[in-house]
Amino acid sequence: MEKVHLNGVLYNKDKTELVRYPSGKDQSSYNVLDGTICIGEEAFENRRKIIKVSYFR
């Protein structure tokens, strides 16, 4: 699967799946891109700083 990084966040090439959120980010919330239809099972694994994920469809 081809992937793209957007501000450090890893998505698939079509930006329809959030694959991985980086562990080094200091944000406590994240807005998933419009058009994303899937969040990977381990996308936020061990990301303790994230409290809120907003997902608009």
C-alpha positions as CSV (number, residue, x, y, z in Angstrom):
1,M,0.0,0.0,0.0
2,E,1.4,3.4,-0.9
3,K,1.2,6.0,1.8
4,V,1.5,9.7,2.3
5,H,2.5,11.8,5.3
6,L,0.4,14.9,6.0
7,N,2.0,17.0,8.9
8,G,3.5,13.7,10.2
9,V,0.2,11.8,10.1
10,L,0.3,8.7,7.9
11,Y,-2.6,8.1,5.5
12,N,-3.0,5.7,2.5
13,K,-2.3,7.2,-0.9
14,D,-6.0,8.1,-1.5
15,K,-6.3,9.7,2.0
16,T,-9.3,7.4,2.8
17,E,-7.5,5.6,5.7
18,L,-5.6,7.1,8.6
19,V,-2.9,4.5,9.1
20,R,-0.8,6.0,12.0
21,Y,-0.7,9.1,14.1
22,P,2.9,9.9,15.2
23,S,3.8,9.4,18.8
24,G,5.9,12.6,19.0
25,K,3.1,15.0,18.4
26,D,2.1,17.2,21.3
27,Q,-1.5,17.8,20.3
28,S,-4.2,16.6,22.6
29,S,-6.8,16.5,19.8
30,Y,-6.8,15.7,16.1
31,N,-9.3,16.3,13.3
32,V,-9.3,13.4,10.8
33,L,-9.3,14.5,7.2
34,D,-12.5,14.9,5.2
35,G,-12.9,11.9,3.0
36,T,-11.4,9.5,5.5
37,I,-13.6,6.4,5.7
38,C,-11.4,4.2,7.9
39,I,-9.1,4.6,10.9
40,G,-6.5,1.9,11.2
41,E,-6.9,-0.5,14.2
42,E,-3.6,0.7,15.7
43,A,-3.5,4.2,14.4
44,F,-3.6,5.8,17.9
45,E,-2.0,2.9,19.8
46,N,0.1,4.2,22.8
47,R,-0.6,7.8,21.9
48,R,-1.2,9.0,25.4
49,K,-1.3,12.7,24.6
50,I,-4.4,12.4,22.4
51,I,-7.6,12.8,24.3
52,K,-10.0,13.6,21.4
53,V,-10.3,12.6,17.8
54,S,-12.9,14.3,15.7
55,Y,-14.2,12.4,12.7
56,F,-16.6,14.2,10.3
57,R,-18.3,12.3,7.5
